[in-house]
Amino acid sequence: MNQSTCEPDFFTKHVGGPAAQVQLKGAKMGLFTGKTGLVMGVANDRSIAWAMSESLFAEGAELAFTHLPSPSSERRVSRLVEAQNPKLVVPCDVQKDEDLERVFKAVEQTYGKLDFLIHSIAFAPPDELKKPYLQTSRAGWHLAMDISAYSLVACSRYATPLMPHGGTIVTVSYFGGEKVMPGYNLMGVCKAALEHSVRYLAWDLGREKNIRVNAISAGPMRTLSSAGVPGFDEMREHAAEKACLNRNVDFKELGNTALYLLSDLSGGMTGEVLHVDCGYSIVGL
Ligand code: NAP
């Protein structure tokens, strides 16, 4: 996709301000018209993956969704995504290879191909985060790493055959994978593994497959997952105070960054971890 396929009011809708005056010549289609994506990690309307879905849907993307295999998750997610009229809303526990196999087979049968994948999934047992990192248990480590880091590798592997003409994959990380954030503990180590997986996957998938893999390192957001991080509200307040923009990022800004990373607007980028944190991570104080 190139810029000539952009809707003329793309910047007006997504950016605003002076850039809203930019008018792209050409077609009337959305940036993602004709593109199909799988979104993994919508729990509710406060999920980062949901913000991404809303931005993508507004640009014409056809989206499929997964949810954890429980009746309550199914009800919650199905009800939420209904407005986007998805052809596929399927259960998936990323710890189970048989679930991944079934999900990607269903995507193939329903759409025949995949243009992009959103991986917005993480979990660590809350008790593991409450204790000092030194006390991390072997079982807790394995569980958190499996769901929060290995799952990107597995999902990318299953997605690859569905992207014969190239594609894009985006995952979501946090600055606690680069620096010590007391309380983030084991999850910080999972994010470090996730971010480096992004680089190795970008290498493996870039050469012959033309599949790009990038991460968004998001500023702290109030979501179901972040509720399990001890001291999260203080982290959020501190981040807003210190950030260059003197505030925290909002959901729409994360959604719009996903638009950029998943489209050809970022065609020359792969293996990157893009900080969308109002400039928090560049300040040394
Ligand atoms: P969220 O809404 O709770 O999303 C996390 C998702 O992971 C949920 O949909 C959850 O499903 C799913 N999940 C957990 N275990 C799973 C498994 N075994 N199989 C399949 N799915 C599983 O929270 P979020 O904040 O948007 O998190 C999305 C991503 O952003 C995570 O990687 C998180 O670390 C990252 N992130 C968050 C922040 C923040 O401040 N919130 C900042 C930077 C990065 P259920 O809810 O149904 O269990």
Boltz pocket constraint, residues with backbone or C-beta under 6 A from the ligand:
constraints:
  - pocket:
      binder: B
      contacts: [[A, 40], [A, 41], [A, 42], [A, 43], [A, 44], [A, 46], [A, 47], [A, 48], [A, 49], [A, 67], [A, 68], [A, 73], [A, 92], [A, 93], [A, 94], [A, 95], [A, 119], [A, 120], [A, 121], [A, 122], [A, 123], [A, 147], [A, 172], [A, 173], [A, 174], [A, 175], [A, 216], [A, 217], [A, 218], [A, 219], [A, 220], [A, 221], [A, 222], [A, 223], [A, 224], [A, 225], [A, 226]]
      max_distance: 6.0
